[in-house]
Structures are given as C-alpha cells and as structure tokens.
Amino acid sequence: MPSKRIISGLTKRKFGNYPDTPEVSELSFLRNGVDIRLEYAKILVSLWSHACMADGAFHEKEGNLVGEMVKALFEPGSILSDYKDSKAEVVDVLSEVFDSPLPMKTITKVVEGNDQYALNFYEDAVCIVSTDGKLKKDEREFLDELAVEFQLSQIDKHQVEKRYDIH
C-alpha cells in the first residue's frame, strides 16, 4: 500500500537547516528560540489538512492516514523523536494546526528552491487525497494547483500520481 511508503518515508527524510544541508547538531535546530523541527511538523500537518479538505469534506480514511503520519513523526530518527516526553502536548499543538492550517503560501515558501521537498510534499498530498480510492474534481484541481505552486515538472507529477493510480 503506497500510504505505508509515505509513513515509513517520514522517518528517512532529513530535516537539517533549510533548505538542504547535512545532518546537524541538536542546537542548530534552534532559531531565535524556536525549534525548526516543530515548525516543519506544523508545515507538514498544514499541508495534510489542506489535502484532507481539498474536496470540502473531511473523510475518516483520510483522517486515519494523517493520524498515522503524525505518529510517524515521533518514531526514532524522525523529526519529533526528541519530543517523546511531551508528545501529548505536541500532538495537541499539531491538532490545532490541523484544524486551522497555515496558508498554502507559507507551505509553498518552504519548498521553494528545493525540488526534493516539493516532490515529497506533493506525494504526501496525493497519498491523502487518493486514500478513499476516488479522486473528485475538487481534489484533482487541488493537486494540479499544488503542482504548479511547487513548480513540479509534468514528468515528476505524473510519476507520483501513477504510483497512487490517480493519473
């Protein structure tokens, strides 16, 4: 199942300094007293929220998938693995973000100039909207607009969609 690939892939993504740097020390994740890993998680959850609501309705399957994706963020080696002791509080924060996601413009700024982030984010969105097996017109429009905003090539877009059988 492609969604399992997304979930396991969350632990393999490198979340160093923006946009693309090698692994860094714990202290280098702090910017002005803010942990950029938590901020990045908020960006991801916002994207996932927008994807869930692309057709204007929240579906249980999509919500369950996002729940699994959030859990994966806390797995060893993933971006929130250091937050085990405060997981409940962080999940509360991320739940609030899901309910009131950051604007798409903010999400787009994160992937700007980083093709791999753009492709990963797009694949997350495709995975979520394809969860129920049916791609509605609003979801198709959302994905098409997202691909344009993320400046994905048509080839990359097609390859991702092909993996989820929505091309």
PyMOL commands that set and color helices and strands:
alter all, ss='L'
color gray80, all
select helices_A, chain A and resi 2-10+26-29+36-52+60-72+81-99+104-111+115-129+137-149+154-163
alter helices_A, ss='H'
color red, helices_A
select strands_A, chain A and resi 30-31+34-35
alter strands_A, ss='S'
color yellow, strands_A
deselect
rebuild
show_as cartoon
